[in-house]
């Protein structure tokens, strides 16, 4: 899917646009004979749902896209439902999921930056950029992006997986953590892996990245080899970690997540006849 990001909408939109509408973090959808669908309309007000000011996203395959925050006390019309974005990742094209994540981050950034963080005055939308400007002190605020490393540590036939207390029952995942000020991605990997498991790693290989709108992360994915150490967890941030054979994995994140991508890529690589 080709998506062209833009900020300022054209003034002559006549056809139906795609509307990414959110209520308490969940996406408005409906289901028809083709499956789960995102609403399309010329104006969101045509759906009869109370909402805040829309934001233009750009064009997806030539079709205009907007995002909008539904008012908290709004009634959801019959036939529509609210979907958690994590579940959406398993239902729609990955490009559409990423666009929905972009849409959610923009409306939540808009809600959380109504006032200037420097002087407290009400902010105004920037004329051409995705930004908020302060008419009092001139400060400009852009959407926040938080870089986060995510890494699959491997030891031959085994992979290191861990679970946090908030994970679904029985689920294990790769290690992850936010990059701190002044760190490189590589420094963050060494620090996070050691802090969470007591393990040392080497031979870091970048694989891919994924925007992750919970709330505004950019997940940067790596493979790393085990270099030494014994597993030690703090029991608070990580409640359990262990080595798992690739043919006997626990419950892991679903397809559509970068964690699952890292796991699947390593299994494919390990089982490759060219290895």
BELLIN-V622232 format. One record per helix or strand. SS is the DSSP state (helix for helix, strand for strand). FROM is the first residue (numbers start at 0). TO is the last residue. Records with the same first field share a line. If there is no record, write none. Layout:
SS = FROM-TO ; FROM-TO
This chain:
strand = 2-4 ; 16-22 ; 25-31 ; 34-37 ; 39-40 ; 50-50 ; 54-59 ; 62-69 ; 79-82 ; 114-114 ; 121-124 ; 130-133 ; 139-141 ; 145-154 ; 157-162 ; 170-172 ; 174-177 ; 199-211 ; 216-227 ; 239-244 ; 250-251
helix = 43-46 ; 84-87 ; 93-111 ; 184-196 ; 257-270
